[in-house]
Amino acid sequence: MFEAWRAQYMFVNLLLGIGNDLLGDDGVGPFIAEKLRGADWQVINAGIVPENFISPIRKLKPDRIIIVDAVHMNLDPGSIRIIPHGAIRDLGIGTHQLPMTFFIEQCAIIAPVIFIGIQPGCLDPDTQLSPPVAGAASELLNLLREHNYEELSVLID
């Protein structure tokens, strides 16, 4: 009986890519969102206004929400870390309209949230992802496709 029920249940992973793709490495979140389309993920390219997607996220009813954004963590460009909720305030994340902490708190009401940051290198207008960030994006895409993203290091204060 349990196996029959389990076969009907589809685990929904949602990835939100956040950032401004007109500012070089700040566009790594949207880049990953676009490249992950077609995999076994629901994907939203939230750009610079992730708060506009809270209602669509509620409608999707995901089991887990993964958020990817460029984050200044004082690490080498391309470094990838899972960022604990408490560290978000300290990092001052935000090219966004509302504080990232508020957005994540709203998402956490819906489903567990894992916030993944990638250290940007170049944020110049009208540039592509820098080589270290493009490499990190490729690495993260592989982990996401294999559902091994929890292997990532956690940012430690």
C-alpha positions in Angstrom: 0.0 0.0 0.0 2.7 2.5 1.0 4.7 1.8 -2.2 1.6 2.4 -4.3 1.1 5.8 -2.6 4.8 6.6 -2.8 4.8 5.9 -6.6 2.0 8.5 -7.0 3.8 11.2 -5.0 6.2 13.4 -6.9 8.8 15.2 -4.8 8.9 18.8 -6.0 12.2 20.6 -5.9 12.1 24.3 -6.8 15.1 26.3 -7.8 15.0 30.1 -7.7 17.8 31.9 -9.6 18.2 35.4 -8.2 20.3 38.3 -9.6 20.8 40.8 -12.4 22.1 39.2 -15.5 23.1 42.6 -16.9 25.8 42.9 -14.1 28.3 40.1 -14.9 28.6 37.6 -12.1 25.5 38.9 -10.4 23.6 37.0 -13.1 24.8 33.6 -11.9 21.4 32.8 -10.3 19.4 33.4 -13.4 22.1 31.6 -15.5 21.7 28.5 -13.4 17.9 28.7 -13.5 17.9 28.8 -17.3 20.4 26.0 -17.6 18.5 23.7 -15.2 15.2 24.0 -17.1 14.1 20.6 -18.4 15.8 18.7 -15.6 13.6 17.2 -12.8 13.3 20.6 -11.2 10.7 23.3 -11.1 12.6 26.5 -12.0 11.9 30.2 -11.5 14.3 32.9 -12.8 13.3 35.5 -10.2 15.8 38.1 -11.5 16.0 41.1 -9.1 12.5 40.9 -7.7 12.2 37.5 -6.0 9.5 38.8 -3.8 7.2 39.0 -6.8 7.3 35.2 -7.0 6.0 34.3 -3.5 2.5 33.7 -4.7 3.6 31.4 -7.7 5.8 29.5 -5.2 2.8 28.9 -2.9 0.9 27.5 -5.9 3.7 25.1 -6.8 3.7 23.7 -3.3 7.3 22.6 -3.5 8.8 20.2 -1.0 12.1 22.0 -1.0 13.3 25.4 -2.2 16.8 26.0 -3.4 17.8 29.7 -3.9 21.0 30.6 -5.8 22.4 34.1 -5.8 25.7 35.9 -6.1 26.9 36.7 -2.6 29.9 38.7 -1.3 31.4 36.3 1.2 35.0 37.5 1.2 36.1 34.3 -0.6 37.8 33.7 -3.9 35.5 34.4 -7.0 33.6 31.2 -7.8 33.5 29.9 -4.3 30.2 28.2 -3.5 28.7 27.9 -0.1 25.4 27.0 1.6 24.6 30.1 3.6 22.9 29.5 6.9 19.9 31.8 7.6 21.6 33.6 10.4 24.6 34.6 8.2 22.4 36.3 5.6 21.9 39.4 7.7 25.6 39.8 8.2 26.4 39.5 4.5 24.1 42.4 3.5 22.9 40.5 0.5 20.8 42.6 -1.7 20.5 44.1 -5.1 16.9 43.3 -4.5 13.9 45.3 -3.5 13.3 43.7 -0.2 15.8 42.2 2.3 16.8 38.6 1.4 16.0 37.6 5.0 12.4 38.6 4.5 12.1 36.7 1.2 13.6 33.6 2.7 11.3 33.8 5.7 8.3 33.9 3.4 9.6 30.9 1.4 10.3 28.9 4.6 6.7 29.1 5.5 6.0 27.2 2.3 8.9 24.6 2.3 12.4 24.1 3.7 14.9 26.5 2.1 18.5 26.0 1.2 20.3 29.3 0.2 23.4 28.8 -2.0 25.7 31.7 -2.6 28.4 32.0 -5.3 31.2 34.6 -4.7 31.2 37.0 -7.6 34.3 38.4 -9.2 33.2 40.9 -11.8 30.0 42.9 -11.5 30.6 45.3 -14.4 27.6 46.1 -16.6 27.1 44.2 -19.8 29.7 41.5 -19.1 29.4 37.7 -19.1 30.1 35.5 -16.2 33.8 35.6 -15.3 35.6 32.3 -15.8 35.7 31.3 -12.1 32.0 32.0 -11.7 31.1 30.2 -14.9 33.1 27.2 -13.6 31.3 27.3 -10.3 28.0 27.5 -12.1 28.9 24.4 -14.1 29.9 22.6 -10.9 26.7 23.6 -9.1 24.5 22.6 -12.1 26.1 19.1 -12.0 25.4 18.8 -8.2 21.8 20.0 -8.7 21.1 17.6 -11.5 22.4 14.7 -9.3 20.7 16.1 -6.2 24.0 16.2 -4.4 24.0 19.9 -3.5 23.9 19.2 0.2 27.6 18.1 -0.2 28.5 21.8 -0.6 30.5 23.5 2.2 28.5 25.7 4.6 29.7 29.2 5.1 31.2 29.6 8.6 31.4 32.9 10.3 
